Amino acid sequence: MPDRHIRVVSLWIHPGQEATFEAFEREVARIMARHGGRIDSAVRVAADQAGVSPFEVHVVSFAGREAAESYATDTETLELRRRRDEIIARTEVLEGRDAGAY
């Protein structure tokens, strides 16, 4: 079985957008599922005073790179991007692979 295409996504949101962000991410997860993708883990980061830390960090995976690209070009994904800037202030994405158990 081939390795899943993994991304670690750090998300900073605009103040007061917590509930809107959660609803937005549920829509994202629904669309990702159609393309063999999922949010494997979501970690809410403890708030800091300077806004340096992200609001949430996600480990996201897809069946392969092609599935990730298919999700990115889905018409519903493109529609969500129109609302994204109102909710999410900053995003950082790292690509990786499963390191196995320790």
Secondary structure, DSSP 8 states (H G I E B T S, - for coil): ----EEEEEEEEE-TT-HHHHHHHHHHHHHHHHHTTEEEEEEEE----SSS-S-SEEEEEEESSHHHHHHHHH-HHHHHHHHHHHHHEEEEEEEEE------
